[in-house]
Amino acid sequence: MTRSLAQAMDAFRPGLPLAVAYSGGADSTALLLACAEKWPGQISAIHIHHGLQAAADGFEQHCRATCARLGVPLQVLRVDARPGPGQSPEDAARSARYAALRQAAVAAHPPIRHIALAQHADDQVETLLLALSRGAGLPGLSAMPAQWERDGICYYRPLLEVSGLALREDLRARGATWIEDPSNADEQYTRNRIRARLLPALEATFPQFRDTFGRSAAHAAQAQGLLDELAAQDLAQVGQPPQIDRLRELARERQANALRHWLRSAHGAAASTAQMEELLDQIAACSTRGHGIRLKVGAGHVERQGPVLAWYNP
């Protein structure tokens, strides 16, 4: 069931001290105020200046003023979030944002080990709908995790069961101010079209959609967790890097599951459906020493190196 901000904060048990990724928008403002109120003196903020629009300097000024008023230390990092070849603007901004958060965490004294992000229930629905529109598998349908660890930093999303409307209502009740990012209204971005067109239709047709979609994402995440356990067991037998002969002893579906897990966990790579099908076909045909394998997978290549498969990014 969708929660209020107060209920979500009651259930939030992060490690302290805690940094909040603070854009100045309504969602991160609500999270920053709630955290600063609950753990005074234990909260800092990180603002990422993307430099993609003229208003970005105004965002930074707003964040500095708010943090000064709250007595919350603030780090501001400027990043180059322009997309590279074949990269979407959203992916470029997200990659730059997480790289900057890691940079800020390492640079802090003492280093930051816990960071809270302000994605909420509507963001979770948008993520799930985006995954469905792309034909995603269970990792995509799992949407956003509430907590995970990367590079020694624990990230939290405590607001995934709180609607965006509830956050804004809480801010208005406090008399708090926030900034509206004009890019959020630009419907050239798929996520913004979902927010502007699909969410109102879902609200009218299925008023409990945030709860039910969230449960579906949780079910997908649970199933993916079981597949990850199976993949780890298979890779323990197959080896890392995977030995081709041992891979061939697995059913095709288990080969795919083990290979996806190996690529993701060892190399941060993800194969498309077409790439994985071609790789599995090549493994099936690889019955002689002279059979070579070299296929593009994700941003790199998988190739045969003697008895094993290797992945590299040229």
Secondary structure, DSSP 8 states (H G I E B T S, - for coil): ----HHHHHHH----SSEEEE--SSHHHHHHHHHHHHHSTTSEEEEEEE---STTHHHHHHHHHHHHHHHT--EEEEE------TT--HHHHHHHHHHHHHHHHHHHSSS---EEE----HHHHHHHHHHHHHTT--HHHHT---SEEEETTEEEE-TTTTS-HHHHHHHHHHHT------GGGG-TTSHHHHIIIIIHHHHHHH-TTHHHHHHHHHHHHHHHHHHHHHHHHHHHHHHTTTTBHHHHTTS-HHHHHHHHHHHHHHHH-----HHHHHHHHHHHHH--STT---EEEETTEEEEEETTEEEEE--
